[in-house]
């Protein structure tokens, strides 16, 4: 059996697909499992042994979200068609992914229309439609149950996956043992916490750990943010300076005692590595993107938000990550570390 999974979203969303892939591999061990993701997201999947092959398609430009770039990727379409897939699952909720699923020529083509009802054009291109209502459910569940509606996967949803034997050591911290990690940066301005609050959390952590790692991506703005925090915290703090691969960051998450992070891909990688996590969220994102199957506490200003709950829209609209109090985050760290 040949299975195709299409998810043309961001890096964290790509990793969130791994429980569904794992379930498919466990239920159908002889299946061929291929994944198509956006260019730049493929490396986060290198820790998932359920996958036989990952293909990529270019990320859409802001000024061009049409079919044009897909038609230019004719080689990708030809490769997909040559595989004669039995099933193609479109899990992006976007036209680009729908085009690929349609043009793949798979015998059974499935997508979800519970949140955004499909246009008649797309309904005619898919011969299986999942109606699983995922609006207030985790994105892991959204992928799993969309597939499960068509291809039985069983009753249990696995955790996120980045296998430890596929991680890599980063030489500068090879000997570190007693450390925590801050991941202060996010590509989204709305997800950012003030730098002085990150410094305050870092000072508290350095009273309890020998070292603190400040993890950031390769963006110059993120590297500068890490340098500012590092300078304030002193020599026991070390910045990754945007140099780590996902495999190297996964190794650090497996070894760290605690991660404090915003709503970004690193949070989901930490869940895959079972790193205890304190996360800062925008209120409306909690239900869909809280850390999956890992010890954690999550915050959305001004009060602690219990696991998996979604605040009313009116209340959520008044809250921002920036107003989340340092003392609340430190109390959460205390609970995670010592309870």
N, C-alpha and C positions, 0 to 999 in steps of 0.2 A: 504494500500500500504506500502511495506517495502523498504526503501532506505538505501543503504550502500555507505558511502564516505570513500575513502582510501587516506590518505596523510601521507606518511612516510618520512617527512622532518624535518627541525629544528623547534624550538619552535615558532619563529615569523611566519614562514610559516603556522604552525598549526592554529594560531590565525587568520591569513588572510583568512582561510576557513569560518569563522563565518558569513560573509555577505551572502554567498551562502546558508548556513544552515538556516539562518533566513528567506531568501526568500522562501526556500522550505517549511518551517513550515507555513509561511503565506499563501502560495498558496495551500498547502495540509495539513490542520490542523489535520487531523486524521491519517496522515502517521506515521509509526515507523521510526525514523531516528537514525541510528547507524554510528559511526565513528571509524575507525582504524587508530591509529597514532603510532609513535615510542615511545618506553618506555622512560619516562622522559619528554614527551611533553604533557601528558594528563591533568596536573593541570591547564594549561593555558585555557582549555576549560570549567572549572567549572563555569565560569560566563555566559555561553551560554545556555539559557533555551530551545533552539530549539532541543537540543540533548536528546534522550532517553537513549542511552548507549554509553560509550567509551570503546573500547578494545585497547590493545597495543601489539606490536610485538617488539622483541629485536632490538636494533640499530645494524647495521652491523659493524663488526670489520674491521679495515683497511686491514687486511691480508685475509679477507674472505667475499667477496661481492657476493658470489654465492647463489644458492638456498638452500644450506645445512641447514642453520638455519631456513628457512621456513618449510622445511620438518620435522625438529625437533619440530616445533610448530604445530604439528598435531592437538592438542586440539583446537587451535584457528580455524583452518580450519574446523574441525568438527562442532564447534559452529556456524560458519558462514553458513555452508551448511544446518544446521538444521533450520535456519530462513527462507529459501526459499525466498530470496530477489527478488523483482521485478526488481530493478535496482541496479547496482554496478558501481560507478564512480571512476576510477583510476586517481588521480590528482597529483601523485608523479613524473611522467615521469621516472620511474625506473622499472627494472625487478622485484624487490621484490614486489612492489605494483601490478604489472601486474599479477604475479603469484597468489596473494591473490584474485584479482578480478576474475580471471579465475577459481580458485578452489572454490570460493564461490558458484558457481553454479547458480548465478543470471540469471534470464530470459533474461535481457538486460544488457550487459556489455559494458561500454563506456570508451574511453580514447582519448587523443589528440595526433595528429601526425603532427601538423603544423610546429613545429620548428625542430624536429628530426623525420625524416620519419621512421615509424615502420618497423621492419624486418617482412618478410612474415610470420614467425612463430607467431608473436604477432597479426598480422592482422587477422589471422585465428582463434584466441582465443577471439576476440572481435567482436560483431555483430553491434556495432555502433561506428563510428569514427568521432570525432569532428575535423574540420579543422580550427578552430578559430586561427588566427595568433596573438599570444600574445607577440611576441618578444619585441615590443616597447610599450606594454600596462602594466598597473599595474597587479600584481599577483592576486589581488581581481577580476579583470575583467577576467583574464585567467580562474580561477575556475568557476566563474559565467557563462560565455558564453560557456565553455565546457559542463557544465551541461545543460544549456538552449538550446543548439543545439539538445538535445534529450528529455529533460523533461522541458516543458515551465515553466519559473519562473516569467514572467512578464517583465516590462520595466524598473523598478527601482532597482538599486543595493543598499542595505542598508549599513550602516556603520559597522565597526568592533564592536564586542560585548563582554563586560564584565559588566553585570548588576550591578548597584550600590548596590542593595539589597543583592548581593552575595559577597560583599567585607567584609573585617574584619579590625578592628582597631588594630594598633600596639601601645601598651601601652606607650612606651617612648615618643611618639609624639602626644598623644591623644588630648592635649590641644592646639597644635600649630594651628595658623590661617593664619598668613601672612608669607608664605615661598615659596621658589623656590627649584627646584631639579636639581642636576647634576647627570648624569649617565655616568661616564667617561670610564668605562671598556667595553671591547669586547673580545670575545673568539678568534677573528681573529686579528692577529698582524697588518694586512694591514688596519684595521679600526680604529686604535688607534691614538689619538691626544696626543702630548707631555704634560707631567704632568704640566710643568710650565705654559702652556696656559690654562689648566683647572683651575689652581690656580688664574690666572689673571681674568678669567671670574667669578670665585667665589667671588673674592674681589669686583668686580663691583656689583654683585648681592646683596652682604651683605650691600652695601650702600643704597639699595632700599627695602630690606626685613629684617624682624626681625631675620629670621633664614634661613639657607641653609641646605638641606638634601643631603648627598652624597650617592647615591644608587649604590650598587654593589651586585653581586652574591656571592655564597658561596666559590668560588675558592680562595685559600690562596693568590694568586698573586693579585686578585682583591681587597681583603680585605686590603692588604698591600698598594695598590695604594690609596684607600680611606683614610687610616690612614695618609699617607703622605700629602694628600690634606687638610685633617682636621687639622693636626698639623700646617700647614702654614696659615690657615684661622682663627684659634682661637675658642673660646668657643661657638660662635654662629653657628658654623657648626657642624653637627651631622652625623656620618656614620651609615648606616644600618648594617654594618659588615656582610653582607651576610645572615642575620637572617630572612628576610621577605619571606613569601609565596607570590604567585602571587596575591592572594586575598588581602593581606595587602598592597602590592605595588599598586594595583588598587585603594584602598582607598586613598592613598597618591596622586595619580595622579588626582583623582576627586577633591581633596582639594587644590592642588598646583596652584599657579598663572602662573608658567612657568616651562618647562623642557628644559634643554640643554643636548643633547645626540648624540651618534654616531649611526651608522647603526646596531641596535641590537634589540632583541625582545622587550625590554622595550619601544622602540619608538612606536611599534605597539600597545602595551598595553595602552600607553598614548593616542593614537588616539581613542581606544575603550572607553576611559574615558573622551574624549573631553578636554584633557589638552593641552593648547597652547604649541607649540614645535618649538625649533630651532635645526635642525639636521645637522650632518656632514656626507657626503657621498663620497664614491668612485664614479667617474663620471658615469660609465656604469651601476650603480645600481639604479640611480635616477628614471628612468621611471617605473621600476618594483616595487620599494619598498619605494617610498616617503610616508609620512604620509597620510592616507586615510581619507578624509572628516573631517578634523580638521584644525583649524587655525595654520599655520606653515610657516616657511621659511627654506629652505635647502641650504647647501653650498657644493661646490666641488671646491677645489682650482683651480685657485686663485680668481675667481670672483663669485659673487652671481649667482646661476642658477635658472632661473624662474621656477615656479611650473610645474612639469610634463615633463620638457624637457630632452632630452638625447643628451649629447655632442658627436661630431664626435669621432670615435675611436682614430684617430691619436692625437687629442687634449687631450682626456681623458687619453691616455697612458702616457702622460707627467706629469700628475697631481697626487698629493698625498694629502691625508687628512692632513698629518703632516705640509704641507706648508700653510694651511688655516690660514689667519691672525686673530688675536684676535680682532682687531678693527672691522673687518667685522662681526664677530659673535656678538659683542656687539651692533653694529648698528641694526642687525636683532632683537636682544632682545628688543631694544628700540622700534622698529616698532611694534613688537608683543604686547608689554605691553601698549603702549600709543596711538596706532592708531586704 
